[in-house]
Amino acid sequence: MSEKTLPLRKCVACGQMLPKDQLFRIVKSDDGIKLDLSYKCMGRGAYICRDAKCIDLAVKKKSFNRSLRGPVSNEVIDSLYMELENGSR
Ligand SMILES: [Zn+2]
């Protein structure tokens, strides 16, 4: 295995630490909360596994609300599931 220096981030649902390219980033910026596929948006970020189980869990536990200090719209949640289906790797 090659050593990568990708920073580890914690999934808001299951609490696992993973390299950030294996997680989705949700960011709270001036224009609201959105999915950040570039990992580069300024603002407060929350990470979640690219796994429907974790997304379901985060919705149920409102994990994003706690991390981002604000509600996440259904639109953002939908876009997470959409990205999962698209299988962007
Ligand atoms: Zn997770």
PDB file of the backbone (N, CA, C, O) and the ligand in Angstrom, with CONECT records:
HET     ZN  A 101       1
ATOM      1  N   MET A   1       0.833  -1.208   0.000  1.00  0.00           N
ATOM      2  CA  MET A   1       0.000   0.000   0.000  1.00  0.00           C
ATOM      3  C   MET A   1       0.864   1.253   0.000  1.00  0.00           C
ATOM      4  O   MET A   1       1.855   1.343   0.725  1.00  0.00           O
ATOM      5  N   SER A   2       0.481   2.196  -0.806  1.00  0.00           N
ATOM      6  CA  SER A   2       1.267   3.421  -0.850  1.00  0.00           C
ATOM      7  C   SER A   2       0.768   4.403   0.204  1.00  0.00           C
ATOM      8  O   SER A   2      -0.425   4.487   0.494  1.00  0.00           O
ATOM      9  N   GLU A   3       1.694   5.121   0.750  1.00  0.00           N
ATOM     10  CA  GLU A   3       1.345   6.097   1.778  1.00  0.00           C
ATOM     11  C   GLU A   3       0.812   7.359   1.118  1.00  0.00           C
ATOM     12  O   GLU A   3       1.499   7.992   0.318  1.00  0.00           O
ATOM     13  N   LYS A   4      -0.400   7.711   1.456  1.00  0.00           N
ATOM     14  CA  LYS A   4      -0.940   8.975   0.957  1.00  0.00           C
ATOM     15  C   LYS A   4      -1.045   9.935   2.123  1.00  0.00           C
ATOM     16  O   LYS A   4      -1.166   9.533   3.280  1.00  0.00           O
ATOM     17  N   THR A   5      -0.996  11.177   1.797  1.00  0.00           N
ATOM     18  CA  THR A   5      -1.059  12.171   2.872  1.00  0.00           C
ATOM     19  C   THR A   5      -2.396  12.886   2.881  1.00  0.00           C
ATOM     20  O   THR A   5      -2.500  14.032   3.319  1.00  0.00           O
ATOM     21  N   LEU A   6      -3.427  12.193   2.389  1.00  0.00           N
ATOM     22  CA  LEU A   6      -4.749  12.791   2.451  1.00  0.00           C
ATOM     23  C   LEU A   6      -5.177  12.918   3.902  1.00  0.00           C
ATOM     24  O   LEU A   6      -5.062  11.967   4.675  1.00  0.00           O
ATOM     25  N   PRO A   7      -5.669  14.090   4.272  1.00  0.00           N
ATOM     26  CA  PRO A   7      -6.107  14.254   5.657  1.00  0.00           C
ATOM     27  C   PRO A   7      -7.337  13.394   5.953  1.00  0.00           C
ATOM     28  O   PRO A   7      -8.195  13.198   5.093  1.00  0.00           O
ATOM     29  N   LEU A   8      -7.404  12.898   7.160  1.00  0.00           N
ATOM     30  CA  LEU A   8      -8.559  12.111   7.576  1.00  0.00           C
ATOM     31  C   LEU A   8      -9.665  13.026   8.060  1.00  0.00           C
ATOM     32  O   LEU A   8      -9.423  14.047   8.704  1.00  0.00           O
ATOM     33  N   ARG A   9     -10.877  12.637   7.734  1.00  0.00           N
ATOM     34  CA  ARG A   9     -12.039  13.390   8.202  1.00  0.00           C
ATOM     35  C   ARG A   9     -13.015  12.415   8.830  1.00  0.00           C
ATOM     36  O   ARG A   9     -13.019  11.221   8.529  1.00  0.00           O
ATOM     37  N   LYS A  10     -13.839  12.955   9.710  1.00  0.00           N
ATOM     38  CA  LYS A  10     -14.748  12.104  10.461  1.00  0.00           C
ATOM     39  C   LYS A  10     -16.158  12.161   9.884  1.00  0.00           C
ATOM     40  O   LYS A  10     -16.711  13.239   9.668  1.00  0.00           O
ATOM     41  N   CYS A  11     -16.723  10.996   9.641  1.00  0.00           N
ATOM     42  CA  CYS A  11     -18.104  10.913   9.167  1.00  0.00           C
ATOM     43  C   CYS A  11     -19.053  11.346  10.287  1.00  0.00           C
ATOM     44  O   CYS A  11     -18.935  10.880  11.420  1.00  0.00           O
ATOM     45  N   VAL A  12     -19.990  12.234   9.968  1.00  0.00           N
ATOM     46  CA  VAL A  12     -20.894  12.738  11.006  1.00  0.00           C
ATOM     47  C   VAL A  12     -21.887  11.682  11.468  1.00  0.00           C
ATOM     48  O   VAL A  12     -22.483  11.817  12.537  1.00  0.00           O
ATOM     49  N   ALA A  13     -22.071  10.624  10.668  1.00  0.00           N
ATOM     50  CA  ALA A  13     -23.056   9.598  11.026  1.00  0.00           C
ATOM     51  C   ALA A  13     -22.429   8.478  11.848  1.00  0.00           C
ATOM     52  O   ALA A  13     -22.867   8.215  12.968  1.00  0.00           O
ATOM     53  N   CYS A  14     -21.402   7.812  11.302  1.00  0.00           N
ATOM     54  CA  CYS A  14     -20.856   6.644  11.983  1.00  0.00           C
ATOM     55  C   CYS A  14     -19.608   6.968  12.797  1.00  0.00           C
ATOM     56  O   CYS A  14     -19.161   6.147  13.599  1.00  0.00           O
ATOM     57  N   GLY A  15     -19.044   8.154  12.600  1.00  0.00           N
ATOM     58  CA  GLY A  15     -17.899   8.566  13.400  1.00  0.00           C
ATOM     59  C   GLY A  15     -16.569   7.988  12.949  1.00  0.00           C
ATOM     60  O   GLY A  15     -15.544   8.187  13.602  1.00  0.00           O
ATOM     61  N   GLN A  16     -16.586   7.271  11.831  1.00  0.00           N
ATOM     62  CA  GLN A  16     -15.350   6.706  11.308  1.00  0.00           C
ATOM     63  C   GLN A  16     -14.459   7.789  10.713  1.00  0.00           C
ATOM     64  O   GLN A  16     -14.942   8.751  10.116  1.00  0.00           O
ATOM     65  N   MET A  17     -13.150   7.614  10.885  1.00  0.00           N
ATOM     66  CA  MET A  17     -12.208   8.530  10.262  1.00  0.00           C
ATOM     67  C   MET A  17     -11.770   7.947   8.922  1.00  0.00           C
ATOM     68  O   MET A  17     -11.303   6.809   8.855  1.00  0.00           O
ATOM     69  N   LEU A  18     -11.924   8.734   7.858  1.00  0.00           N
ATOM     70  CA  LEU A  18     -11.579   8.255   6.519  1.00  0.00           C
ATOM     71  C   LEU A  18     -10.885   9.357   5.738  1.00  0.00           C
ATOM     72  O   LEU A  18     -11.068  10.541   6.022  1.00  0.00           O
ATOM     73  N   PRO A  19     -10.075   8.956   4.736  1.00  0.00           N
ATOM     74  CA  PRO A  19      -9.510   9.978   3.845  1.00  0.00           C
ATOM     75  C   PRO A  19     -10.644  10.757   3.204  1.00  0.00           C
ATOM     76  O   PRO A  19     -11.673  10.180   2.851  1.00  0.00           O
ATOM     77  N   LYS A  20     -10.468  12.042   3.053  1.00  0.00           N
ATOM     78  CA  LYS A  20     -11.627  12.847   2.671  1.00  0.00           C
ATOM     79  C   LYS A  20     -12.166  12.537   1.280  1.00  0.00           C
ATOM     80  O   LYS A  20     -13.311  12.868   0.974  1.00  0.00           O
ATOM     81  N   ASP A  21     -11.345  11.899   0.427  1.00  0.00           N
ATOM     82  CA  ASP A  21     -11.885  11.581  -0.901  1.00  0.00           C
ATOM     83  C   ASP A  21     -12.865  10.415  -0.853  1.00  0.00           C
ATOM     84  O   ASP A  21     -13.497  10.101  -1.862  1.00  0.00           O
ATOM     85  N   GLN A  22     -12.998   9.778   0.290  1.00  0.00           N
ATOM     86  CA  GLN A  22     -13.996   8.724   0.431  1.00  0.00           C
ATOM     87  C   GLN A  22     -15.253   9.233   1.124  1.00  0.00           C
ATOM     88  O   GLN A  22     -16.150   8.460   1.460  1.00  0.00           O
ATOM     89  N   LEU A  23     -15.302  10.533   1.328  1.00  0.00           N
ATOM     90  CA  LEU A  23     -16.437  11.136   2.014  1.00  0.00           C
ATOM     91  C   LEU A  23     -17.032  12.239   1.144  1.00  0.00           C
ATOM     92  O   LEU A  23     -16.357  12.818   0.293  1.00  0.00           O
ATOM     93  N   PHE A  24     -18.301  12.509   1.378  1.00  0.00           N
ATOM     94  CA  PHE A  24     -18.898  13.699   0.795  1.00  0.00           C
ATOM     95  C   PHE A  24     -18.668  14.857   1.753  1.00  0.00           C
ATOM     96  O   PHE A  24     -18.672  14.679   2.971  1.00  0.00           O
ATOM     97  N   ARG A  25     -18.469  16.039   1.195  1.00  0.00           N
ATOM     98  CA  ARG A  25     -18.364  17.214   2.052  1.00  0.00           C
ATOM     99  C   ARG A  25     -19.598  18.086   1.858  1.00  0.00           C
ATOM    100  O   ARG A  25     -19.983  18.414   0.735  1.00  0.00           O
ATOM    101  N   ILE A  26     -20.200  18.445   2.968  1.00  0.00           N
ATOM    102  CA  ILE A  26     -21.300  19.406   2.960  1.00  0.00           C
ATOM    103  C   ILE A  26     -20.734  20.668   3.564  1.00  0.00           C
ATOM    104  O   ILE A  26     -20.064  20.623   4.596  1.00  0.00           O
ATOM    105  N   VAL A  27     -20.995  21.779   2.938  1.00  0.00           N
ATOM    106  CA  VAL A  27     -20.411  23.015   3.444  1.00  0.00           C
ATOM    107  C   VAL A  27     -21.483  24.058   3.701  1.00  0.00           C
ATOM    108  O   VAL A  27     -22.451  24.187   2.951  1.00  0.00           O
ATOM    109  N   LYS A  28     -21.283  24.790   4.774  1.00  0.00           N
ATOM    110  CA  LYS A  28     -22.165  25.911   5.071  1.00  0.00           C
ATOM    111  C   LYS A  28     -21.420  27.185   4.724  1.00  0.00           C
ATOM    112  O   LYS A  28     -20.454  27.563   5.386  1.00  0.00           O
ATOM    113  N   SER A  29     -21.882  27.829   3.683  1.00  0.00           N
ATOM    114  CA  SER A  29     -21.236  29.070   3.261  1.00  0.00           C
ATOM    115  C   SER A  29     -22.249  30.197   3.325  1.00  0.00           C
ATOM    116  O   SER A  29     -23.368  30.024   3.807  1.00  0.00           O
ATOM    117  N   ASP A  30     -21.837  31.354   2.828  1.00  0.00           N
ATOM    118  CA  ASP A  30     -22.723  32.515   2.909  1.00  0.00           C
ATOM    119  C   ASP A  30     -24.045  32.295   2.184  1.00  0.00           C
ATOM    120  O   ASP A  30     -25.081  32.821   2.590  1.00  0.00           O
ATOM    121  N   ASP A  31     -24.000  31.500   1.090  1.00  0.00           N
ATOM    122  CA  ASP A  31     -25.234  31.300   0.336  1.00  0.00           C
ATOM    123  C   ASP A  31     -25.940  30.006   0.722  1.00  0.00           C
ATOM    124  O   ASP A  31     -26.706  29.452  -0.066  1.00  0.00           O
ATOM    125  N   GLY A  32     -25.681  29.534   1.923  1.00  0.00           N
ATOM    126  CA  GLY A  32     -26.442  28.381   2.410  1.00  0.00           C
ATOM    127  C   GLY A  32     -25.629  27.103   2.469  1.00  0.00           C
ATOM    128  O   GLY A  32     -24.422  27.094   2.227  1.00  0.00           O
ATOM    129  N   ILE A  33     -26.326  26.025   2.796  1.00  0.00           N
ATOM    130  CA  ILE A  33     -25.669  24.731   2.946  1.00  0.00           C
ATOM    131  C   ILE A  33     -25.788  23.956   1.641  1.00  0.00           C
ATOM    132  O   ILE A  33     -26.870  23.844   1.066  1.00  0.00           O
ATOM    133  N   LYS A  34     -24.667  23.429   1.188  1.00  0.00           N
ATOM    134  CA  LYS A  34     -24.708  22.697  -0.086  1.00  0.00           C
ATOM    135  C   LYS A  34     -23.662  21.596  -0.099  1.00  0.00           C
ATOM    136  O   LYS A  34     -22.770  21.544   0.747  1.00  0.00           O
ATOM    137  N   LEU A  35     -23.799  20.715  -1.086  1.00  0.00           N
ATOM    138  CA  LEU A  35     -22.825  19.668  -1.305  1.00  0.00           C
ATOM    139  C   LEU A  35     -21.604  20.263  -1.997  1.00  0.00           C
ATOM    140  O   LEU A  35     -21.737  20.973  -2.994  1.00  0.00           O
ATOM    141  N   ASP A  36     -20.435  19.981  -1.480  1.00  0.00           N
ATOM    142  CA  ASP A  36     -19.197  20.526  -2.029  1.00  0.00           C
ATOM    143  C   ASP A  36     -18.351  19.403  -2.603  1.00  0.00           C
ATOM    144  O   ASP A  36     -17.589  18.752  -1.888  1.00  0.00           O
ATOM    145  N   LEU A  37     -18.494  19.185  -3.905  1.00  0.00           N
ATOM    146  CA  LEU A  37     -17.758  18.083  -4.531  1.00  0.00           C
ATOM    147  C   LEU A  37     -16.302  18.429  -4.787  1.00  0.00           C
ATOM    148  O   LEU A  37     -15.489  17.544  -5.056  1.00  0.00           O
ATOM    149  N   SER A  38     -15.970  19.703  -4.706  1.00  0.00           N
ATOM    150  CA  SER A  38     -14.587  20.107  -4.953  1.00  0.00           C
ATOM    151  C   SER A  38     -13.756  20.082  -3.673  1.00  0.00           C
ATOM    152  O   SER A  38     -12.528  20.161  -3.726  1.00  0.00           O
ATOM    153  N   TYR A  39     -14.417  19.973  -2.534  1.00  0.00           N
ATOM    154  CA  TYR A  39     -13.771  20.027  -1.211  1.00  0.00           C
ATOM    155  C   TYR A  39     -13.082  21.367  -0.972  1.00  0.00           C
ATOM    156  O   TYR A  39     -12.246  21.482  -0.076  1.00  0.00           O
ATOM    157  N   LYS A  40     -13.422  22.366  -1.755  1.00  0.00           N
ATOM    158  CA  LYS A  40     -12.652  23.609  -1.685  1.00  0.00           C
ATOM    159  C   LYS A  40     -13.480  24.810  -1.255  1.00  0.00           C
ATOM    160  O   LYS A  40     -12.934  25.897  -1.068  1.00  0.00           O
ATOM    161  N   CYS A  41     -14.780  24.636  -1.096  1.00  0.00           N
ATOM    162  CA  CYS A  41     -15.596  25.782  -0.737  1.00  0.00           C
ATOM    163  C   CYS A  41     -15.242  26.274   0.654  1.00  0.00           C
ATOM    164  O   CYS A  41     -14.955  25.500   1.568  1.00  0.00           O
ATOM    165  N   MET A  42     -15.275  27.578   0.776  1.00  0.00           N
ATOM    166  CA  MET A  42     -15.032  28.175   2.080  1.00  0.00           C
ATOM    167  C   MET A  42     -16.258  27.954   2.958  1.00  0.00           C
ATOM    168  O   MET A  42     -17.392  27.923   2.481  1.00  0.00           O
ATOM    169  N   GLY A  43     -16.004  27.805   4.216  1.00  0.00           N
ATOM    170  CA  GLY A  43     -17.126  27.678   5.130  1.00  0.00           C
ATOM    171  C   GLY A  43     -16.951  26.494   6.051  1.00  0.00           C
ATOM    172  O   GLY A  43     -15.956  25.770   6.002  1.00  0.00           O
ATOM    173  N   ARG A  44     -17.943  26.325   6.886  1.00  0.00           N
ATOM    174  CA  ARG A  44     -17.916  25.249   7.861  1.00  0.00           C
ATOM    175  C   ARG A  44     -18.331  23.951   7.178  1.00  0.00           C
ATOM    176  O   ARG A  44     -19.394  23.890   6.559  1.00  0.00           O
ATOM    177  N   GLY A  45     -17.508  22.921   7.285  1.00  0.00           N
ATOM    178  CA  GLY A  45     -17.786  21.690   6.561  1.00  0.00           C
ATOM    179  C   GLY A  45     -18.159  20.530   7.464  1.00  0.00           C
ATOM    180  O   GLY A  45     -17.782  20.481   8.635  1.00  0.00           O
ATOM    181  N   ALA A  46     -18.904  19.601   6.896  1.00  0.00           N
ATOM    182  CA  ALA A  46     -19.204  18.337   7.573  1.00  0.00           C
ATOM    183  C   ALA A  46     -18.997  17.228   6.552  1.00  0.00           C
ATOM    184  O   ALA A  46     -19.271  17.403   5.365  1.00  0.00           O
ATOM    185  N   TYR A  47     -18.517  16.104   7.019  1.00  0.00           N
ATOM    186  CA  TYR A  47     -18.217  15.010   6.103  1.00  0.00           C
ATOM    187  C   TYR A  47     -19.074  13.803   6.399  1.00  0.00           C
ATOM    188  O   TYR A  47     -19.472  13.563   7.539  1.00  0.00           O
ATOM    189  N   ILE A  48     -19.356  13.039   5.341  1.00  0.00           N
ATOM    190  CA  ILE A  48     -20.142  11.823   5.513  1.00  0.00           C
ATOM    191  C   ILE A  48     -19.695  10.772   4.504  1.00  0.00           C
ATOM    192  O   ILE A  48     -19.335  11.097   3.372  1.00  0.00           O
ATOM    193  N   CYS A  49     -19.721   9.500   4.929  1.00  0.00           N
ATOM    194  CA  CYS A  49     -19.329   8.390   4.063  1.00  0.00           C
ATOM    195  C   CYS A  49     -20.145   8.402   2.775  1.00  0.00           C
ATOM    196  O   CYS A  49     -21.291   8.852   2.751  1.00  0.00           O
ATOM    197  N   ARG A  50     -19.537   7.901   1.714  1.00  0.00           N
ATOM    198  CA  ARG A  50     -20.281   7.712   0.474  1.00  0.00           C
ATOM    199  C   ARG A  50     -21.065   6.420   0.584  1.00  0.00           C
ATOM    200  O   ARG A  50     -20.787   5.443  -0.111  1.00  0.00           O
ATOM    201  N   ASP A  51     -22.041   6.433   1.463  1.00  0.00           N
ATOM    202  CA  ASP A  51     -22.778   5.223   1.801  1.00  0.00           C
ATOM    203  C   ASP A  51     -24.194   5.619   2.211  1.00  0.00           C
ATOM    204  O   ASP A  51     -24.385   6.457   3.092  1.00  0.00           O
ATOM    205  N   ALA A  52     -25.178   5.007   1.562  1.00  0.00           N
ATOM    206  CA  ALA A  52     -26.574   5.357   1.833  1.00  0.00           C
ATOM    207  C   ALA A  52     -26.926   5.144   3.302  1.00  0.00           C
ATOM    208  O   ALA A  52     -27.744   5.874   3.861  1.00  0.00           O
ATOM    209  N   LYS A  53     -26.307   4.143   3.925  1.00  0.00           N
ATOM    210  CA  LYS A  53     -26.609   3.864   5.324  1.00  0.00           C
ATOM    211  C   LYS A  53     -26.234   5.046   6.218  1.00  0.00           C
ATOM    212  O   LYS A  53     -26.970   5.407   7.136  1.00  0.00           O
ATOM    213  N   CYS A  54     -25.094   5.631   5.935  1.00  0.00           N
ATOM    214  CA  CYS A  54     -24.653   6.772   6.733  1.00  0.00           C
ATOM    215  C   CYS A  54     -25.512   7.997   6.462  1.00  0.00           C
ATOM    216  O   CYS A  54     -25.814   8.766   7.375  1.00  0.00           O
ATOM    217  N   ILE A  55     -25.905   8.175   5.208  1.00  0.00           N
ATOM    218  CA  ILE A  55     -26.757   9.322   4.884  1.00  0.00           C
ATOM    219  C   ILE A  55     -28.097   9.176   5.584  1.00  0.00           C
ATOM    220  O   ILE A  55     -28.609  10.130   6.171  1.00  0.00           O
ATOM    221  N   ASP A  56     -28.670   7.962   5.519  1.00  0.00           N
ATOM    222  CA  ASP A  56     -29.932   7.707   6.220  1.00  0.00           C
ATOM    223  C   ASP A  56     -29.806   8.022   7.708  1.00  0.00           C
ATOM    224  O   ASP A  56     -30.660   8.675   8.307  1.00  0.00           O
ATOM    225  N   LEU A  57     -28.715   7.536   8.274  1.00  0.00           N
ATOM    226  CA  LEU A  57     -28.487   7.711   9.705  1.00  0.00           C
ATOM    227  C   LEU A  57     -28.332   9.197  10.063  1.00  0.00           C
ATOM    228  O   LEU A  57     -28.867   9.669  11.066  1.00  0.00           O
ATOM    229  N   ALA A  58     -27.600   9.905   9.232  1.00  0.00           N
ATOM    230  CA  ALA A  58     -27.385  11.325   9.485  1.00  0.00           C
ATOM    231  C   ALA A  58     -28.690  12.103   9.408  1.00  0.00           C
ATOM    232  O   ALA A  58     -28.912  13.038  10.177  1.00  0.00           O
ATOM    233  N   VAL A  59     -29.554  11.711   8.471  1.00  0.00           N
ATOM    234  CA  VAL A  59     -30.854  12.370   8.353  1.00  0.00           C
ATOM    235  C   VAL A  59     -31.677  12.094   9.606  1.00  0.00           C
ATOM    236  O   VAL A  59     -32.291  12.993  10.179  1.00  0.00           O
ATOM    237  N   LYS A  60     -31.673  10.821  10.016  1.00  0.00           N
ATOM    238  CA  LYS A  60     -32.457  10.419  11.170  1.00  0.00           C
ATOM    239  C   LYS A  60     -31.983  11.116  12.441  1.00  0.00           C
ATOM    240  O   LYS A  60     -32.790  11.581  13.246  1.00  0.00           O
ATOM    241  N   LYS A  61     -30.671  11.180  12.607  1.00  0.00           N
ATOM    242  CA  LYS A  61     -30.110  11.760  13.823  1.00  0.00           C
ATOM    243  C   LYS A  61     -29.881  13.261  13.700  1.00  0.00           C
ATOM    244  O   LYS A  61     -29.428  13.906  14.646  1.00  0.00           O
ATOM    245  N   LYS A  62     -30.190  13.804  12.551  1.00  0.00           N
ATOM    246  CA  LYS A  62     -29.937  15.223  12.287  1.00  0.00           C
ATOM    247  C   LYS A  62     -28.480  15.586  12.572  1.00  0.00           C
ATOM    248  O   LYS A  62     -28.190  16.641  13.136  1.00  0.00           O
ATOM    249  N   SER A  63     -27.583  14.707  12.178  1.00  0.00           N
ATOM    250  CA  SER A  63     -26.168  14.916  12.457  1.00  0.00           C
ATOM    251  C   SER A  63     -25.622  16.165  11.786  1.00  0.00           C
ATOM    252  O   SER A  63     -24.752  16.847  12.328  1.00  0.00           O
ATOM    253  N   PHE A  64     -26.143  16.456  10.600  1.00  0.00           N
ATOM    254  CA  PHE A  64     -25.639  17.629   9.889  1.00  0.00           C
ATOM    255  C   PHE A  64     -25.999  18.910  10.628  1.00  0.00           C
ATOM    256  O   PHE A  64     -25.203  19.846  10.709  1.00  0.00           O
ATOM    257  N   ASN A  65     -27.211  18.930  11.163  1.00  0.00           N
ATOM    258  CA  ASN A  65     -27.648  20.135  11.867  1.00  0.00           C
ATOM    259  C   ASN A  65     -26.682  20.481  12.987  1.00  0.00           C
ATOM    260  O   ASN A  65     -26.370  21.647  13.228  1.00  0.00           O
ATOM    261  N   ARG A  66     -26.215  19.432  13.671  1.00  0.00           N
ATOM    262  CA  ARG A  66     -25.316  19.662  14.782  1.00  0.00           C
ATOM    263  C   ARG A  66     -23.955  20.163  14.291  1.00  0.00           C
ATOM    264  O   ARG A  66     -23.389  21.102  14.850  1.00  0.00           O
ATOM    265  N   SER A  67     -23.443  19.525  13.243  1.00  0.00           N
ATOM    266  CA  SER A  67     -22.116  19.894  12.752  1.00  0.00           C
ATOM    267  C   SER A  67     -22.109  21.249  12.079  1.00  0.00           C
ATOM    268  O   SER A  67     -21.145  22.007  12.185  1.00  0.00           O
ATOM    269  N   LEU A  68     -23.208  21.548  11.377  1.00  0.00           N
ATOM    270  CA  LEU A  68     -23.221  22.771  10.576  1.00  0.00           C
ATOM    271  C   LEU A  68     -23.989  23.896  11.251  1.00  0.00           C
ATOM    272  O   LEU A  68     -24.043  25.019  10.749  1.00  0.00           O
ATOM    273  N   ARG A  69     -24.573  23.582  12.379  1.00  0.00           N
ATOM    274  CA  ARG A  69     -25.365  24.568  13.126  1.00  0.00           C
ATOM    275  C   ARG A  69     -26.455  25.165  12.260  1.00  0.00           C
ATOM    276  O   ARG A  69     -26.677  26.376  12.258  1.00  0.00           O
ATOM    277  N   GLY A  70     -27.125  24.305  11.532  1.00  0.00           N
ATOM    278  CA  GLY A  70     -28.240  24.763  10.713  1.00  0.00           C
ATOM    279  C   GLY A  70     -28.866  23.586  10.017  1.00  0.00           C
ATOM    280  O   GLY A  70     -28.239  22.535   9.882  1.00  0.00           O
ATOM    281  N   PRO A  71     -30.098  23.745   9.572  1.00  0.00           N
ATOM    282  CA  PRO A  71     -30.777  22.639   8.910  1.00  0.00           C
ATOM    283  C   PRO A  71     -30.249  22.399   7.495  1.00  0.00           C
ATOM    284  O   PRO A  71     -29.912  23.343   6.781  1.00  0.00           O
ATOM    285  N   VAL A  72     -30.183  21.144   7.106  1.00  0.00           N
ATOM    286  CA  VAL A  72     -29.797  20.778   5.745  1.00  0.00           C
ATOM    287  C   VAL A  72     -31.061  20.499   4.955  1.00  0.00           C
ATOM    288  O   VAL A  72     -31.914  19.729   5.398  1.00  0.00           O
ATOM    289  N   SER A  73     -31.188  21.108   3.805  1.00  0.00           N
ATOM    290  CA  SER A  73     -32.410  20.964   3.017  1.00  0.00           C
ATOM    291  C   SER A  73     -32.489  19.578   2.389  1.00  0.00           C
ATOM    292  O   SER A  73     -31.482  18.894   2.209  1.00  0.00           O
ATOM    293  N   ASN A  74     -33.714  19.188   2.064  1.00  0.00           N
ATOM    294  CA  ASN A  74     -33.918  17.915   1.377  1.00  0.00           C
ATOM    295  C   ASN A  74     -33.180  17.890   0.044  1.00  0.00           C
ATOM    296  O   ASN A  74     -32.745  16.838  -0.427  1.00  0.00           O
ATOM    297  N   GLU A  75     -33.052  19.056  -0.545  1.00  0.00           N
ATOM    298  CA  GLU A  75     -32.352  19.180  -1.814  1.00  0.00           C
ATOM    299  C   GLU A  75     -30.921  18.661  -1.696  1.00  0.00           C
ATOM    300  O   GLU A  75     -30.432  17.923  -2.552  1.00  0.00           O
ATOM    301  N   VAL A  76     -30.267  19.069  -0.609  1.00  0.00           N
ATOM    302  CA  VAL A  76     -28.880  18.655  -0.395  1.00  0.00           C
ATOM    303  C   VAL A  76     -28.807  17.149  -0.160  1.00  0.00           C
ATOM    304  O   VAL A  76     -27.934  16.461  -0.689  1.00  0.00           O
ATOM    305  N   ILE A  77     -29.750  16.653   0.650  1.00  0.00           N
ATOM    306  CA  ILE A  77     -29.783  15.208   0.911  1.00  0.00           C
ATOM    307  C   ILE A  77     -30.013  14.449  -0.390  1.00  0.00           C
ATOM    308  O   ILE A  77     -29.363  13.436  -0.652  1.00  0.00           O
ATOM    309  N   ASP A  78     -30.948  14.950  -1.207  1.00  0.00           N
ATOM    310  CA  ASP A  78     -31.204  14.312  -2.497  1.00  0.00           C
ATOM    311  C   ASP A  78     -29.959  14.285  -3.363  1.00  0.00           C
ATOM    312  O   ASP A  78     -29.683  13.296  -4.043  1.00  0.00           O
ATOM    313  N   SER A  79     -29.210  15.380  -3.332  1.00  0.00           N
ATOM    314  CA  SER A  79     -28.029  15.430  -4.183  1.00  0.00           C
ATOM    315  C   SER A  79     -26.969  14.434  -3.712  1.00  0.00           C
ATOM    316  O   SER A  79     -26.177  13.942  -4.515  1.00  0.00           O
ATOM    317  N   LEU A  80     -26.953  14.139  -2.411  1.00  0.00           N
ATOM    318  CA  LEU A  80     -26.040  13.110  -1.905  1.00  0.00           C
ATOM    319  C   LEU A  80     -26.392  11.751  -2.503  1.00  0.00           C
ATOM    320  O   LEU A  80     -25.529  11.030  -3.002  1.00  0.00           O
ATOM    321  N   TYR A  81     -27.694  11.417  -2.440  1.00  0.00           N
ATOM    322  CA  TYR A  81     -28.132  10.134  -2.998  1.00  0.00           C
ATOM    323  C   TYR A  81     -27.882  10.074  -4.502  1.00  0.00           C
ATOM    324  O   TYR A  81     -27.546   9.025  -5.052  1.00  0.00           O
ATOM    325  N   MET A  82     -28.056  11.233  -5.157  1.00  0.00           N
ATOM    326  CA  MET A  82     -27.835  11.263  -6.584  1.00  0.00           C
ATOM    327  C   MET A  82     -26.376  10.980  -6.920  1.00  0.00           C
ATOM    328  O   MET A  82     -26.068  10.229  -7.846  1.00  0.00           O
ATOM    329  N   GLU A  83     -25.498  11.588  -6.159  1.00  0.00           N
ATOM    330  CA  GLU A  83     -24.067  11.358  -6.378  1.00  0.00           C
ATOM    331  C   GLU A  83     -23.710   9.892  -6.137  1.00  0.00           C
ATOM    332  O   GLU A  83     -22.880   9.320  -6.844  1.00  0.00           O
ATOM    333  N   LEU A  84     -24.343   9.296  -5.134  1.00  0.00           N
ATOM    334  CA  LEU A  84     -24.116   7.881  -4.860  1.00  0.00           C
ATOM    335  C   LEU A  84     -24.499   7.025  -6.064  1.00  0.00           C
ATOM    336  O   LEU A  84     -23.769   6.121  -6.471  1.00  0.00           O
ATOM    337  N   GLU A  85     -25.675   7.341  -6.620  1.00  0.00           N
ATOM    338  CA  GLU A  85     -26.157   6.565  -7.765  1.00  0.00           C
ATOM    339  C   GLU A  85     -25.276   6.758  -8.981  1.00  0.00           C
ATOM    340  O   GLU A  85     -25.032   5.824  -9.745  1.00  0.00           O
ATOM    341  N   ASN A  86     -24.801   7.984  -9.151  1.00  0.00           N
ATOM    342  CA  ASN A  86     -23.915   8.258 -10.282  1.00  0.00           C
ATOM    343  C   ASN A  86     -22.586   7.542 -10.125  1.00  0.00           C
ATOM    344  O   ASN A  86     -21.850   7.333 -11.089  1.00  0.00           O
ATOM    345  N   GLY A  87     -22.295   7.169  -8.868  1.00  0.00           N
ATOM    346  CA  GLY A  87     -21.059   6.443  -8.603  1.00  0.00           C
ATOM    347  C   GLY A  87     -19.821   7.217  -8.945  1.00  0.00           C
ATOM    348  O   GLY A  87     -18.885   6.682  -9.540  1.00  0.00           O
ATOM    349  N   SER A  88     -19.810   8.483  -8.568  1.00  0.00           N
ATOM    350  CA  SER A  88     -18.633   9.309  -8.852  1.00  0.00           C
ATOM    351  C   SER A  88     -17.469   8.864  -7.989  1.00  0.00           C
ATOM    352  O   SER A  88     -17.485   9.053  -6.773  1.00  0.00           O
ATOM    353  N   ARG A  89     -16.481   8.288  -8.597  1.00  0.00           N
ATOM    354  CA  ARG A  89     -15.317   7.810  -7.853  1.00  0.00           C
ATOM    355  C   ARG A  89     -14.054   8.408  -8.418  1.00  0.00           C
ATOM    356  O   ARG A  89     -12.963   8.126  -7.925  1.00  0.00           O
TER     357      ARG A  89
HETATM  358 ZN    ZN A 101     -20.124   6.937   7.949  1.00  0.00          ZN2+
END
